């Protein structure tokens, strides 16, 4: 990843393109999804529905996240929308 020196701080191109807040929001969503999957896996009686959880993750990525991030931001995050 290319980096630039600005005002004495080393900033990555990603943080310049998106801003630190957007990066933190995206990372937070990823962490919450991971915690949700782990929590779901810990309950034996519902683990049979794990594929449904994957479908919910796909729903979050394709229908909810585009309301908060545009395609250029997804590309900068390394997660472009498949076409």
Secondary structure, 3 states (H helix, E strand, C coil): CCEEEECCEEEEHHHHHHCHHHHHHHHHHHHHHHHHHHHHHCCHHHHHHHHHHHHHHHHHHHHHHHHCCCHHHHHHCCCCCCC
